[in-house]
Amino acid sequence: MGTEVIDVLVVGGGPAGLTLARALTAGHPGLSVTVLEGAGRVGGKARTEIRDGYTFEHGPSDYTRNPEMVRLIEDSGLGDRVEVAPLRSLTRMAIVRDGRLLPTPRSPLGALTTPLLSPAAKARMLLEPLFARRPGPEGDESVHDMAARHFGAEVADRVVRNMLLGTAACDARTTSVRALAPALWDFERDAGRAGLLAHAVRSALRRRGGDRMRAPDVMHLVPGGVAALWERLATDLDGRVVTGAPAVSLEVDEDRRYAVTVTDGTRYVARTVVLAVPAYTAAALVAGMAPRAAEILRGITYSGLRVFGLGYRDDELARFPDGIGFLVPRGEGARMFAVAAVSRIVAAHAPDGHVLLRVFMGGSEDPGVFDLTRDEAVEEIRRDLRRFTGMTAEPGFVAEASDRRAIPRYEVGHAARLEQAEAALLEYPGLFLAGNSYRSLGLTATVLRAARLAPVVAERARRAARSERRPGPRGPARSRRGPSGTQHGPSETRSE
Ligand SMILES: Cc1cc2nc3c(=O)[nH]c(=O)nc-3n(C[C@H](O)[C@H](O)[C@H](O)COP(=O)(O)OP(=O)(O)OC[C@H]3O[C@@H](n4cnc5c(N)ncnc54)[C@H](O)[C@@H]3O)c2cc1C
């Protein structure tokens, strides 16, 4: 192995890897940190295309405002670029039902008056406290099943399934509620036999006079889009980020030092390694060391997405619905499943007098969307827009982000399988997993988790350095920490 031993080697220069590297260099300046990024640019899925006056986000476009994200942006000197919008503004979506656009319910009262649901479904919803007496399954269940158990199948099908598809590109019927929404999972357990509705009312009353719980705001970076943040972080990391360096192998020696080799043959030796790459890449890297962990990580599958940015003149959108856009349920005979007029949220993302639509196609139920050429896909979108809104104009701007493995699927049982993978990696205490394949689908939660992992990794790196200096036999290899920084135990693996 080479002579220089790095304290922390981060593999993956996406949001998770860069946040972690930033937290390490800022909070633990004595440690040496290197980031290996496989692509020619940093940022991973967070990529912004700026062209012809439009700003088209290939990946994350709206990210919730939490203190960690705000700190990251402000520390990077981009605080003056933040635009904030209430999350509620994003939910001003319509939904297609039998070819017609209907507003989505945005409140309990809205759910009772919406034409989207039958009178029987509304009655069933109100009877939730009675049905909630039936206990849910012990280990996990799908978001759809939980919704159906509480509010009835129609609400689960027509509201929950479509909202989850449209907002997170997830199939509610297979997505684990425990992994995707651990707070909801806990909330249901707290609610017990009272049911979600009664417990929500009770919790709201208890909070009266105290902090009111409100939906978070979402943030955008203007100008430059979200990519500006990761480019700035990489610049601030000052030579510690190596781009165009895809890791192809990972080995560990008898001194518990890790060696990562990249495609050009360069070998990096480190006391700790953080794999901030998608699960399938992590699986390939750990396969030789921990085959059981690799098998589980390989089992985390992804949904492919084709996201189009289409630019129009304002007057060409006269028949587009008010609000942000609309969701198209599967079964309506359309290829797209969501469309959002993103420049109604961030005006600067389209030139004056123009609108940028962001259209989503694909997902786990439509892998065939990748067989369409780009022109065919745009034609499908135009056909759908014509059918639902009457719009006939040809877009003056077209951009596409296509990713066959865009969004990790947290399928039912995901959390338990992850615990098994972490247990299988325990004999490598200097090896950590980070990123949105595991416990945080969205950008902000991924950032938060990566920042929280930093002190754990730093402590491990320092301990490894100390034990190298100490003569005599090494301490035990096992650590109580899981590879993603969590302590093991069923209640201790929650997402923040
Ligand atoms: C279309 C789309 C829309 C989204 N919209 C939103 C949104 O509106 N709001 C939101 O909060 N979140 C959104 N997300 C999710 C958000 O993008 C992720 O939460 C975030 O990108 C996860 O960051 P990450 O670092 O874990 O992974 P990634 O972004 O995937 O980064 C992983 C990095 O690892 C690198 N890498 C891979 N293999 C190797 C290797 N062998 N060696 C070295 N480097 C390697 C990759 O090149 C990449 O840079 C969206 C995602 C997609 C795809």
The ligand as an SDF file (V2000), in Angstrom:
LIG
                    3D

 53 58  0  0  0  0  0  0  0  0999 V2000
  -35.3140   13.4280  -10.7980 C   0  0  0  0  0  0  0  0  0  0  0  0
  -35.0490   13.6320   -9.3260 C   0  0  0  0  0  0  0  0  0  0  0  0
  -35.7290   14.6280   -8.6560 C   0  0  0  0  0  0  0  0  0  0  0  0
  -35.4860   14.8490   -7.3020 C   0  0  0  0  0  0  0  0  0  0  0  0
  -36.1570   15.8590   -6.6910 N   0  0  0  0  0  0  0  0  0  0  0  0
  -35.9300   16.1140   -5.3960 C   0  0  0  0  0  0  0  0  0  0  0  0
  -36.5480   17.2320   -4.7800 C   0  0  0  0  0  0  0  0  0  0  0  0
  -37.2770   17.9990   -5.4200 O   0  0  0  0  0  0  0  0  0  0  0  0
  -36.3070   17.4360   -3.4630 N   0  0  0  0  0  0  0  0  0  0  0  0
  -35.4630   16.6380   -2.7410 C   0  0  0  0  0  0  0  0  0  0  0  0
  -35.2850   16.8840   -1.5460 O   0  0  0  0  0  0  0  0  0  0  0  0
  -34.8330   15.5960   -3.3060 N   0  0  0  0  0  0  0  0  0  0  0  0
  -35.0340   15.3080   -4.6100 C   0  0  0  0  0  0  0  0  0  0  0  0
  -34.3710   14.2770   -5.2130 N   0  0  0  0  0  0  0  0  0  0  0  0
  -33.4850   13.4260   -4.3950 C   0  0  0  0  0  0  0  0  0  0  0  0
  -32.0580   13.9830   -4.2690 C   0  0  0  0  0  0  0  0  0  0  0  0
  -31.5350   14.1540   -5.5450 O   0  0  0  0  0  0  0  0  0  0  0  0
  -31.2280   13.0130   -3.4480 C   0  0  0  0  0  0  0  0  0  0  0  0
  -31.7270   12.9920   -2.1220 O   0  0  0  0  0  0  0  0  0  0  0  0
  -29.7420   13.3740   -3.3840 C   0  0  0  0  0  0  0  0  0  0  0  0
  -29.1950   13.5860   -4.6450 O   0  0  0  0  0  0  0  0  0  0  0  0
  -28.9990   12.2390   -2.6960 C   0  0  0  0  0  0  0  0  0  0  0  0
  -27.6400   12.5450   -2.6060 O   0  0  0  0  0  0  0  0  0  0  0  0
  -26.5480   11.3870   -2.5000 P   0  0  0  0  0  0  0  0  0  0  0  0
  -25.2400   12.0500   -2.3140 O   0  0  0  0  0  0  0  0  0  0  0  0
  -26.9810   10.3950   -1.5160 O   0  0  0  0  0  0  0  0  0  0  0  0
  -26.5990   10.6030   -3.9020 O   0  0  0  0  0  0  0  0  0  0  0  0
  -26.2870   11.0600   -5.3710 P   0  0  0  0  0  0  0  0  0  0  0  0
  -26.8760   12.3860   -5.6410 O   0  0  0  0  0  0  0  0  0  0  0  0
  -26.7210    9.9250   -6.2240 O   0  0  0  0  0  0  0  0  0  0  0  0
  -24.7040   11.1720   -5.4190 O   0  0  0  0  0  0  0  0  0  0  0  0
  -23.8690   10.0270   -5.4410 C   0  0  0  0  0  0  0  0  0  0  0  0
  -22.5290   10.4170   -6.0460 C   0  0  0  0  0  0  0  0  0  0  0  0
  -21.6820    9.2680   -6.0740 O   0  0  0  0  0  0  0  0  0  0  0  0
  -20.9570    9.2840   -7.2990 C   0  0  0  0  0  0  0  0  0  0  0  0
  -20.4840    7.9290   -7.5990 N   0  0  0  0  0  0  0  0  0  0  0  0
  -21.2090    6.8650   -8.0110 C   0  0  0  0  0  0  0  0  0  0  0  0
  -20.4110    5.7920   -8.1760 N   0  0  0  0  0  0  0  0  0  0  0  0
  -19.1530    6.1920   -7.8400 C   0  0  0  0  0  0  0  0  0  0  0  0
  -17.8970    5.5310   -7.7780 C   0  0  0  0  0  0  0  0  0  0  0  0
  -17.7520    4.2370   -8.1160 N   0  0  0  0  0  0  0  0  0  0  0  0
  -16.8190    6.2370   -7.3720 N   0  0  0  0  0  0  0  0  0  0  0  0
  -16.9240    7.5400   -7.0250 C   0  0  0  0  0  0  0  0  0  0  0  0
  -18.0990    8.2140   -7.0770 N   0  0  0  0  0  0  0  0  0  0  0  0
  -19.1970    7.5470   -7.4740 C   0  0  0  0  0  0  0  0  0  0  0  0
  -21.9810    9.7940   -8.3040 C   0  0  0  0  0  0  0  0  0  0  0  0
  -21.3620   10.2470   -9.4920 O   0  0  0  0  0  0  0  0  0  0  0  0
  -22.6320   10.9020   -7.4960 C   0  0  0  0  0  0  0  0  0  0  0  0
  -21.9600   12.1230   -7.6290 O   0  0  0  0  0  0  0  0  0  0  0  0
  -34.5610   14.0390   -6.5830 C   0  0  0  0  0  0  0  0  0  0  0  0
  -33.8710   13.0380   -7.2670 C   0  0  0  0  0  0  0  0  0  0  0  0
  -34.1000   12.8340   -8.6170 C   0  0  0  0  0  0  0  0  0  0  0  0
  -33.3290   11.7650   -9.3560 C   0  0  0  0  0  0  0  0  0  0  0  0
  1  2  1  0
  2  3  1  0
  2 52  2  0
  3  4  2  0
  4  5  1  0
  4 50  1  0
  5  6  2  0
  6  7  1  0
  6 13  1  0
  7  8  2  0
  7  9  1  0
  9 10  1  0
 10 11  2  0
 10 12  1  0
 12 13  2  0
 13 14  1  0
 14 15  1  0
 14 50  1  0
 15 16  1  0
 16 17  1  0
 16 18  1  0
 18 19  1  0
 18 20  1  0
 20 21  1  0
 20 22  1  0
 22 23  1  0
 23 24  1  0
 24 25  2  0
 24 26  1  0
 24 27  1  0
 27 28  1  0
 28 29  2  0
 28 30  1  0
 28 31  1  0
 31 32  1  0
 32 33  1  0
 33 34  1  0
 33 48  1  0
 34 35  1  0
 35 36  1  0
 35 46  1  0
 36 37  1  0
 36 45  1  0
 37 38  2  0
 38 39  1  0
 39 40  1  0
 39 45  2  0
 40 41  1  0
 40 42  2  0
 42 43  1  0
 43 44  2  0
 44 45  1  0
 46 47  1  0
 46 48  1  0
 48 49  1  0
 50 51  2  0
 51 52  1  0
 52 53  1  0
M  END
$$$$
